[in-house]
Each structure stands twice: as structure tokens, then as C-alpha cells.
Amino acid sequence: MKTFVISLKNSPRRERVKTLLGETNLKYQFFDAISTKSSIFHMHNRANPTKTFWRKGFILKDTEIACFASHYLLWQRCIALDEPIVIFEDNFELIEGAVLHTENAFSHINKYGYIKLSTTENINKPPIFHKIEDIDDLVGIGYYNQETAGTTAYIISPKVAKSLIDGASEFIDPVDNYMEKPWLHGVQTFAVFPNVFYRANIPSEIGKRKDKSNRFILARISKEIYRTYELLKRKLTWHK
């Protein structure tokens, strides 16, 4: 079970990860995240600020583009290895027994393709979980009736990695939003319940998202039209 932790090369978060995972038997390696401060900002040209603005009413921050690129490169690694992998961001916390639950979920990855080990839910409209099967006495696998944010921890198969890459010729959405849009790449999102990892209460390295300060009336109209379009696409494709 190859496991990668996305982390900026000199991030102090690495010591925190070493402490957390050092208390488990999980073998893992750090994957150097793409940095916006690098002289070569890898894959920055994949962003399309104009398209994002007219669809979303904001443009992606450089840190969001770098985050997307980091996950993209690990999807490429998954394909090159020709085996499923586990991907963590370095801002996770874990429940007791998280590694065992992850191993149990991992044994089902060829069936499901993409399994989230952590979800960030909309507290104003909590999603409903539909369990498909149990993987152990505590945790089940299934899917939510709506998207859940975050890419804190997940398992991915080479087949799904290729589908996500094929659909990402441009970076229009933040990566977590993109991954839960099956009409763009044909990938359905599955998840464990309850979460075995969760986002730690530490400052985000991405920073404030979705700067809408420059939105004007035409942009708002365009955004609402596209939002309606996506709601329809989601209804037609979400776990159908």
C-alpha cells in the first residue's frame, strides 16, 4: 500500500506528520508539493482565469493551481506504478485505528476506484450517506447524496487516475471540486463513513479562496447560469 504525503519541501508540517504517523506502522513517503515560489511554477499554464471567472465569479489563486498540480503529478505517479496509491495532504488528523481502516478500504479500491478517507461536509446542509457495504466493525463504504469538499486523504486506482488526468486539460476548479464532478471525467466519488482522517485545525497554506471583489452584474448572471447547468449535470450523473 504505497502512501504519499503531499507537503512543501521545507514545510514545518512535516515534523507534525512524522510525529502522527510515527505512532503507526504505516510506511509512507513525502511528495514535494508544487510551490508557487519556485522559479518554475509547474503547470501554471493549465489555469484558465477567464473561463474560471465567468463560470465561478472568481479566479483560482496560485496556491490553488499549485495544489491541483501536486495532485495531478501524483495521479501520474499512480499510473506509472500501475497500482493503487493512498494520498494525504499534510494537514490531517487521524482517528484511532485509522491505518487499519485504510488498509481495509484499500482492499476494495479495485471495485470502487476512488475512495475518500476524509470528507469536509456542508454544515448548513449536511449530506446523507448511503452505505453500500461494511469493511470492518466500525467503517463502511458508500457515497454521499452530494459533493463533499476536501482532498485531505483518499485512495485512487490507476484507471481513475487516468480518467482524472484526461479530464484536466485545464484547471478550472479547485482540485477537490473537480474530482467530484463525474460529468467531466466519468469518475464517481465513494467515501468511508465515519471519516478515518479529518482536516486538522491549522491555518490553510492555500489562503482565502474565491475572491469575488471584482464581480459585476454580468459576471453574477453568468455564474448563476453555469451553476444551474452544473446542478442539472450533477443530477444526471451523480451515482447513476
C-alpha positions as CSV (number, residue, x, y, z in Angstrom):
1,M,0.0,0.0,0.0
2,K,2.1,2.9,-1.3
3,T,1.3,6.1,0.6
4,F,2.3,9.6,-0.3
5,V,2.0,12.8,1.8
6,I,1.9,16.0,-0.2
7,S,3.9,18.6,1.6
8,L,6.0,21.6,0.6
9,K,9.7,20.7,0.8
10,N,10.6,22.8,3.7
11,S,7.3,22.9,5.5
12,P,7.3,22.7,9.3
13,R,4.2,20.5,8.9
14,R,6.5,17.6,8.0
15,E,7.6,17.2,11.6
16,R,4.0,17.1,12.7
17,V,3.3,14.3,10.1
18,K,6.3,12.4,11.2
19,T,5.0,12.5,14.8
20,L,1.5,11.4,13.9
21,L,2.4,8.6,11.5
22,G,5.5,7.6,13.6
23,E,3.0,6.3,16.1
24,T,1.6,3.9,13.5
25,N,3.0,1.1,11.3
26,L,2.2,2.9,8.1
27,K,5.1,3.2,5.6
28,Y,4.9,6.4,3.6
29,Q,7.0,8.9,1.7
30,F,6.7,12.7,1.3
31,F,5.9,14.1,-2.1
32,D,7.3,17.6,-2.6
33,A,4.3,19.8,-3.3
34,I,4.5,22.3,-6.2
35,S,5.5,25.6,-4.8
36,T,4.3,29.0,-6.1
37,K,7.7,30.4,-5.0
38,S,9.7,28.1,-7.3
39,S,11.4,29.6,-10.3
40,I,9.5,27.1,-12.4
41,F,5.8,27.1,-11.3
42,H,5.0,23.7,-12.8
43,M,1.7,23.5,-14.8
44,H,0.7,27.1,-14.0
45,N,-0.3,27.5,-17.7
46,R,-3.1,24.9,-17.2
47,A,-5.2,27.5,-15.4
48,N,-7.7,29.5,-17.4
49,P,-8.6,32.5,-15.3
50,T,-11.1,33.9,-17.8
51,K,-13.1,30.7,-18.0
52,T,-13.0,30.3,-14.2
53,F,-14.1,33.8,-13.7
54,W,-17.1,33.6,-16.0
55,R,-18.2,30.3,-14.6
56,K,-17.4,30.8,-10.9
57,G,-17.1,34.6,-10.3
58,F,-13.6,34.3,-9.0
59,I,-10.2,33.2,-10.3
60,L,-8.0,30.4,-8.8
61,K,-5.3,31.6,-6.5
62,D,-1.7,30.5,-7.5
63,T,-1.7,28.3,-4.4
64,E,-4.9,26.5,-5.6
65,I,-3.3,25.9,-9.0
66,A,-0.2,24.5,-7.3
67,C,-2.4,22.3,-5.1
68,F,-4.1,20.9,-8.2
69,A,-0.8,20.4,-10.0
70,S,0.6,18.4,-6.9
71,H,-2.4,16.0,-7.0
72,Y,-2.1,15.8,-10.8
73,L,1.5,14.7,-10.6
74,L,0.6,12.0,-8.1
75,W,-2.1,10.7,-10.4
76,Q,0.7,10.4,-13.0
77,R,2.8,8.5,-10.4
78,C,-0.2,6.2,-9.8
79,I,-0.4,5.4,-13.5
80,A,3.4,4.9,-13.7
81,L,3.4,2.5,-10.7
82,D,0.4,0.7,-12.2
83,E,-1.1,0.2,-8.8
84,P,-3.5,2.0,-6.4
85,I,-2.0,4.5,-4.0
86,V,-3.0,6.4,-0.9
87,I,-2.7,10.2,-1.0
88,F,-2.6,12.5,2.1
89,E,-2.3,16.2,2.4
90,D,-0.1,17.3,5.3
91,N,-3.0,18.9,7.3
92,F,-4.7,15.7,8.5
93,E,-5.6,14.3,11.9
94,L,-6.4,10.6,12.3
95,I,-8.7,8.6,14.5
96,E,-7.6,5.6,16.5
97,G,-7.1,2.6,14.1
98,A,-7.0,4.8,11.0
99,V,-4.3,2.8,9.4
100,L,-6.2,-0.5,9.8
101,H,-9.3,1.1,8.4
102,T,-7.3,2.5,5.5
103,E,-5.9,-1.0,4.7
104,N,-9.4,-2.4,4.8
105,A,-10.6,0.3,2.4
106,F,-7.6,-0.2,0.2
107,S,-8.6,-3.8,-0.3
108,H,-11.8,-2.6,-2.0
109,I,-10.2,0.0,-4.3
110,N,-10.3,-2.1,-7.5
111,K,-14.1,-2.2,-7.0
112,Y,-14.6,1.5,-6.3
113,G,-11.7,3.3,-7.9
114,Y,-11.8,6.4,-5.8
115,I,-12.4,6.3,-2.0
116,K,-12.3,9.4,0.2
117,L,-11.0,8.7,3.7
118,S,-11.9,12.2,4.8
119,T,-14.7,14.5,3.9
120,T,-15.5,18.1,4.7
121,E,-19.2,18.5,4.8
122,N,-21.5,21.5,4.4
123,I,-22.7,22.1,7.9
124,N,-25.6,24.2,6.6
125,K,-26.9,21.3,4.5
126,P,-25.4,18.1,5.9
127,P,-25.1,15.4,3.2
128,I,-26.8,12.0,3.6
129,F,-24.5,8.9,3.5
130,H,-25.7,5.8,1.6
131,K,-23.8,2.8,2.8
132,I,-23.0,0.0,0.3
133,E,-21.1,-2.4,2.5
134,D,-19.1,-2.7,5.7
135,I,-15.3,-3.0,5.5
136,D,-14.9,-3.7,9.3
137,D,-16.9,-3.4,12.5
138,L,-16.7,0.4,12.5
139,V,-16.4,1.7,9.0
140,G,-18.5,1.3,5.8
141,I,-18.0,2.3,2.2
142,G,-20.7,4.2,0.3
143,Y,-21.4,7.6,-1.1
144,Y,-23.0,10.9,-0.1
145,N,-26.0,12.3,-1.9
146,Q,-24.0,15.5,-2.7
147,E,-20.4,16.6,-3.0
148,T,-18.1,16.9,0.0
149,A,-15.1,19.2,0.0
150,G,-11.5,18.4,0.6
151,T,-8.7,16.2,-0.6
152,T,-7.2,15.5,2.8
153,A,-6.9,11.8,2.4
154,Y,-8.0,9.4,-0.4
155,I,-7.2,6.2,-2.2
156,I,-7.1,6.1,-6.0
157,S,-6.7,3.4,-8.7
158,P,-4.6,3.8,-11.9
159,K,-7.8,3.6,-14.0
160,V,-9.4,6.5,-12.1
161,A,-6.1,8.5,-12.1
162,K,-6.0,8.3,-15.9
163,S,-9.6,9.4,-16.2
164,L,-8.9,12.4,-13.9
165,I,-5.9,13.3,-16.0
166,D,-7.8,13.0,-19.2
167,G,-10.4,15.4,-17.9
168,A,-8.0,18.0,-16.6
169,S,-6.6,19.6,-19.8
170,E,-7.3,22.9,-17.9
171,F,-7.5,23.7,-14.3
172,I,-10.9,25.5,-14.0
173,D,-12.0,24.4,-10.5
174,P,-10.1,23.8,-7.2
175,V,-9.0,20.2,-7.3
176,D,-11.4,18.9,-4.7
177,N,-14.3,20.4,-6.6
178,Y,-13.0,19.0,-9.9
179,M,-12.7,15.5,-8.5
180,E,-16.4,15.4,-7.6
181,K,-17.8,16.3,-11.0
182,P,-18.4,13.0,-12.7
183,W,-19.7,14.6,-15.9
184,L,-16.2,15.9,-16.5
185,H,-14.3,12.7,-16.2
186,G,-16.7,9.8,-15.5
187,V,-15.4,9.1,-12.0
188,Q,-17.8,8.5,-9.1
189,T,-16.8,9.6,-5.6
190,F,-17.1,6.9,-2.9
191,A,-16.2,7.5,0.8
192,V,-15.8,5.8,4.1
193,F,-18.1,6.5,7.0
194,P,-17.3,7.6,9.5
195,N,-14.2,9.6,8.5
196,V,-10.9,7.9,9.5
197,F,-9.0,11.1,8.8
198,Y,-10.1,14.6,9.1
199,R,-8.7,18.1,8.5
200,A,-6.6,19.5,11.3
201,N,-7.4,22.8,12.8
202,I,-4.3,24.5,11.4
203,P,-4.0,27.5,9.1
204,S,-4.5,26.8,5.4
205,E,-1.5,27.2,3.1
206,I,-3.8,27.9,0.3
207,G,-5.2,31.1,1.9
208,K,-8.5,32.8,1.3
209,R,-10.4,31.3,-1.6
210,K,-12.8,32.8,-4.1
211,D,-12.0,36.5,-4.2
212,K,-15.2,37.9,-5.6
213,S,-14.4,41.6,-5.0
214,N,-14.3,42.3,-8.8
215,R,-17.6,40.7,-9.7
216,F,-20.1,42.8,-11.6
217,I,-23.7,42.1,-12.7
218,L,-22.9,40.3,-15.9
219,A,-20.4,38.0,-14.1
220,R,-23.1,37.3,-11.5
221,I,-25.6,36.3,-14.2
222,S,-23.0,34.2,-16.0
223,K,-22.2,32.4,-12.7
224,E,-25.8,31.7,-11.9
225,I,-26.4,30.3,-15.4
226,Y,-23.4,28.0,-15.1
227,R,-24.4,27.0,-11.6
228,T,-27.8,25.9,-12.9
229,Y,-26.1,23.9,-15.6
230,E,-23.9,22.1,-13.2
231,L,-26.8,21.3,-10.9
232,L,-28.5,19.6,-13.8
233,K,-25.4,17.8,-14.8
234,R,-24.9,16.6,-11.2
235,K,-28.5,15.4,-11.0
236,L,-28.0,13.4,-14.3
237,T,-24.6,11.9,-13.4
238,W,-24.2,11.6,-9.6
239,H,-24.1,7.9,-8.9
240,K,-26.3,7.0,-11.8
